[in-house]
Amino acid sequence: MILSRSVRRPWRKLSFASTLHLCPVLDLLTADVPPPWRDQVRLGLQEALVNAAKHGNCLDPSKQVYVRFMTMCEGYWWVITDQGCGFETPHCCSAIAASEDAGAIAEVLDDPFALPCDDWECGRGLFILRQVFDGVQWSDCGRELRLYKALAADEAIDGEGAAVEAGPVRLPWDSWAARLRERCEALAR
């Protein structure tokens, strides 16, 4: 029996005070991830949570990091939100900042294999996120990060955790990518 991709477990939620002690949180967030992927997903989630607590909330213990997570038959979703001021979506690399060509800026941002710049203290986290996850999207002025990890068709699961056949997944972020390109072009002017 093939179940539709709409079969899913409900969103689960957790929050924690801004801290870098993330082991229990990471254990919970990766509990359902298959063992072959668990270490790399854990690394990606650790990077995202550290960024939320350290850069977003400035390690202020009165501020919370919120995480919603869900397993669907075709993959895993995590939504991480901090209480910080937000930021402009990634364009801090010196190669991007120095470029006057909007097309070159968009090309660098679209390239999941673009290495972080050696002379800047930014970009490594974005590089890690793009390597680990199949979908990386910021929203709410950089205060919310949405991460998606797709399962291969032969690894899909239903709402009860049983294996099922699943087709390709189309991420709903095409309009987001177009808006990002427009913002990059505006920055380059």
C-alpha positions as CSV (number, residue, x, y, z in Angstrom):
1,M,0.0,0.0,0.0
2,I,1.4,3.4,-0.9
3,L,0.4,6.3,1.4
4,S,0.2,9.8,0.2
5,R,2.9,12.3,1.1
6,S,0.4,14.2,3.3
7,V,0.6,11.5,5.9
8,R,2.6,13.0,8.7
9,R,3.1,13.1,12.4
10,P,2.0,16.3,14.1
11,W,4.5,19.1,14.8
12,R,6.3,18.6,18.0
13,K,7.6,21.7,19.9
14,L,10.3,22.5,22.4
15,S,12.0,25.6,23.7
16,F,15.1,26.3,25.8
17,A,16.9,29.2,27.3
18,S,19.8,30.5,25.2
19,T,22.7,28.2,26.0
20,L,25.4,26.2,24.3
21,H,24.6,23.1,26.3
22,L,22.7,21.4,23.5
23,C,23.3,17.7,23.9
24,P,19.8,16.8,25.4
25,V,18.1,19.0,22.8
26,L,20.1,17.5,19.9
27,D,19.3,14.0,21.2
28,L,15.6,14.7,21.1
29,L,15.7,16.4,17.7
30,T,17.6,13.5,16.1
31,A,15.9,10.6,17.8
32,D,13.8,9.7,14.7
33,V,16.6,10.3,12.2
34,P,18.0,7.0,10.7
35,P,21.4,6.1,12.1
36,P,23.3,6.5,8.8
37,W,22.2,10.2,8.7
38,R,22.1,11.0,12.4
39,D,25.6,12.3,12.9
40,Q,25.5,14.7,9.9
41,V,22.0,15.9,10.8
42,R,23.1,16.4,14.4
43,L,26.0,18.5,13.2
44,G,23.7,20.7,11.0
45,L,21.2,21.1,13.8
46,Q,23.9,22.0,16.3
47,E,25.2,24.7,14.0
48,A,21.7,26.1,13.6
49,L,20.9,26.0,17.3
50,V,24.3,27.6,18.2
51,N,23.6,30.4,15.7
52,A,20.2,31.0,17.2
53,A,21.4,31.0,20.8
54,K,24.7,32.8,20.3
55,H,24.2,35.2,17.4
56,G,20.4,35.6,17.6
57,N,19.8,35.8,21.3
58,C,23.4,36.8,22.3
59,L,23.4,34.0,24.9
60,D,20.9,36.0,26.9
61,P,19.4,33.3,29.3
62,S,16.1,35.3,29.4
63,K,15.6,34.7,25.7
64,Q,14.4,31.4,24.3
65,V,15.2,29.4,21.2
66,Y,12.0,27.7,19.9
67,V,12.1,24.5,17.8
68,R,9.2,22.9,15.9
69,F,10.0,19.6,14.2
70,M,8.0,17.0,12.3
71,T,8.5,13.8,10.4
72,M,6.6,13.3,7.2
73,C,6.7,10.3,4.9
74,E,9.2,12.0,2.6
75,G,11.5,13.6,5.2
76,Y,12.1,15.6,8.3
77,W,11.4,19.3,9.0
78,W,12.8,21.6,11.7
79,V,11.9,25.2,12.3
80,I,14.2,27.1,14.6
81,T,13.3,30.6,15.9
82,D,15.2,32.9,18.1
83,Q,14.2,36.2,19.8
84,G,17.0,38.3,18.4
85,C,17.0,41.2,16.0
86,G,17.3,39.0,12.9
87,F,19.7,39.6,10.1
88,E,19.8,40.0,6.4
89,T,19.9,36.6,4.7
90,P,23.4,35.5,4.0
91,H,25.5,37.8,1.9
92,C,28.4,38.6,4.2
93,C,31.1,36.9,2.3
94,S,33.8,39.2,1.0
95,A,33.5,37.7,-2.5
96,I,29.8,38.6,-2.5
97,A,30.2,42.0,-0.8
98,A,32.9,43.0,-3.3
99,S,30.9,42.0,-6.3
100,E,29.1,44.6,-8.3
101,D,27.5,42.0,-10.5
102,A,24.0,41.0,-9.2
103,G,24.1,37.8,-11.2
104,A,27.4,36.8,-9.6
105,I,25.9,37.5,-6.2
106,A,22.8,35.3,-6.9
107,E,25.0,32.6,-8.4
108,V,27.2,32.4,-5.2
109,L,24.1,32.3,-3.0
110,D,22.5,29.6,-5.1
111,D,25.6,27.4,-5.1
112,P,25.3,24.9,-2.3
113,F,28.9,23.9,-2.9
114,A,30.3,27.4,-2.6
115,L,33.0,27.3,0.0
116,P,33.0,30.0,2.8
117,C,35.5,32.8,2.4
118,D,38.8,32.3,4.2
119,D,39.1,36.0,5.3
120,W,35.7,36.3,7.0
121,E,34.3,34.8,10.1
122,C,31.0,34.0,8.4
123,G,29.7,31.5,6.0
124,R,30.9,28.3,7.5
125,G,27.6,27.6,9.2
126,L,25.7,28.3,6.0
127,F,28.0,25.9,4.1
128,I,27.4,23.2,6.7
129,L,23.7,23.7,6.6
130,R,23.6,23.5,2.8
131,Q,25.7,20.3,2.8
132,V,23.5,18.5,5.4
133,F,20.0,19.6,4.5
134,D,18.1,19.5,1.3
135,G,16.2,22.7,2.1
136,V,17.5,25.8,4.0
137,Q,15.2,28.8,4.3
138,W,15.2,31.9,6.4
139,S,12.1,33.9,7.2
140,D,10.9,36.5,9.6
141,C,13.8,38.8,8.9
142,G,16.4,36.2,9.7
143,R,14.9,35.1,13.0
144,E,13.5,31.8,11.8
145,L,15.3,29.1,10.0
146,R,13.5,26.2,8.3
147,L,15.5,23.0,7.5
148,Y,14.4,20.0,5.5
149,K,16.0,16.6,5.1
150,A,14.5,14.5,2.3
151,L,14.4,10.7,2.4
152,A,15.2,8.7,-0.7
153,A,12.1,7.0,-2.1
154,D,13.2,3.7,-0.7
155,E,13.6,5.2,2.7
156,A,10.2,7.0,3.1
157,I,8.1,6.3,6.1
158,D,4.4,6.7,6.9
159,G,2.8,8.3,9.9
160,E,3.4,5.2,12.0
161,G,7.1,4.8,11.1
162,A,6.6,2.0,8.5
163,A,8.4,2.2,5.2
164,V,6.4,3.3,2.1
165,E,7.2,4.3,-1.4
166,A,7.4,8.0,-2.0
167,G,7.9,10.2,-5.0
168,P,10.1,13.3,-5.4
169,V,9.5,16.2,-3.2
170,R,9.1,19.8,-4.5
171,L,10.1,22.3,-1.9
172,P,7.8,25.3,-1.7
173,W,10.7,27.8,-1.7
174,D,11.0,28.9,-5.3
175,S,9.4,32.2,-4.5
176,W,11.7,32.7,-1.6
177,A,14.7,32.1,-3.9
178,A,13.4,34.7,-6.4
179,R,12.9,37.3,-3.6
180,L,16.5,36.6,-2.4
181,R,17.8,37.2,-5.9
182,E,15.8,40.5,-6.1
183,R,17.3,41.6,-2.8
184,C,20.8,40.8,-3.9
185,E,20.3,42.7,-7.1
186,A,19.0,45.7,-5.1
187,L,22.1,45.5,-2.8
188,A,24.4,45.4,-5.8
189,R,23.0,48.7,-7.1
